[in-house]
């Protein structure tokens, strides 16, 4: 989902805040976010009351983390449009009693319930993950992933991508401006110019990547970025993680027990 925000690329815009959420170490924030995501996703279809509880908890968390609701809604709007398009196949699957028909397109009650449930799960999960990425610096987040046993090679690839994706965005912007200056703004909509632009972008990024790799080797890069020493969890951090786990487990237990 990060790549959906490349035109306005910014990560951890609220990482320098001073709140209770910011004072938790990144591993704790990641653990809480994963627990909330798992709890929301594993709830049964139509668990609207429990999803409302998750929304209330996330609203409180948003206030504690001092994240702007406008910035969060902008990111969610882009992501949910993408998710909604992917979920159209569920909406039009025709499972259950037909509610609306237009030619070969059928929306039934069962497919509508599944579509709405998956969309709410996606919205809550993206809400949690955006709060995490907006308030946690990318290197700290990746170190937290490594601390939870994520493969080291995957962490290094993600570190390299996040460190140099801004360079890619800057390169693409300069090439777009050059193409507009030569052929006009509407020329970018032509397939041949767009294809030439993407091909040139690939060659330029490949060459820049090779130069960056040689420069990193010349500076003694050993394949690992500098990492801060992991400190033990404080009592309040353990309490927050336990509270998140208890909330997720209790809502799941109540929701599935009442089926």
C-alpha positions, 0 to 999 in steps of 0.5 A: 500500500505504500506504493499507492502514495508515491505521488505524495511520498511521505512516511512517518510524518508524525514520528517526532511526536511526544505522546504515550504512543510515541514513547512506546518502543517500535516493537511494542507498537508493531505488536499492538498493531498486529494484534488489532489487525488479527482481531478485526480480520478474524471476526465473523461476517456481520460483526458490526458491533464488534467492528464498532468497538475496534473503530472506537479504540482506533479513534482513541489511538489516533487521538493519543498518537496526535495524527491528523484525521485529514492526513489519515483519511486522505491515505485511507481514501486512496487505499480503499478505492484500490481495495474496493475495485478488487472486491467487486468480484465478491459483490457481483458473485450473486451468492444468496437472494438477488437484490438488484439485477442489471443484465448479467450483473447481480447483487445478492444479499449474501454477496453484499454481506461478504463484500461489506464485511471484507471492506470493513475488515480492510478499512480497520486493518489499513487504519491500524497500519497507517497509524503505525507507519505515520508514527514510526520511522521506517528503519525502526519499524524494520528493526522491529520486524527483525526483532520478531524473527522476520527473515534478515534478507527480506528486512534488508531488501525492504530497508534498501527499497525504503531508503532509495524509493525517494530517489526513484520518485525524484528521478521520475518527477524530473523525467516527467517535467522534461517530457512535458517541456518537450511535448506538452502535458497531454503528450504523457497520455500517449502510449509511445511516450509513456513506454519510452518514459518507463524504459528510460526510467528503468535504465536510469534507475539501474545505472543509479542503483549500480553506482549506489552499490559501488559507493556503499561498498567503497564506504565499507557496507557489509550488507547490514544497516546500522541497528540500535540495540533492542532494550527490554520492554518496560512494565507499561509496554507489557501492560499495553501489549497484554491489554491489546491481546485481551481485547482481541481475544475477548471480542473474538470469543464473544463474537464466535460464541454468539453465532 
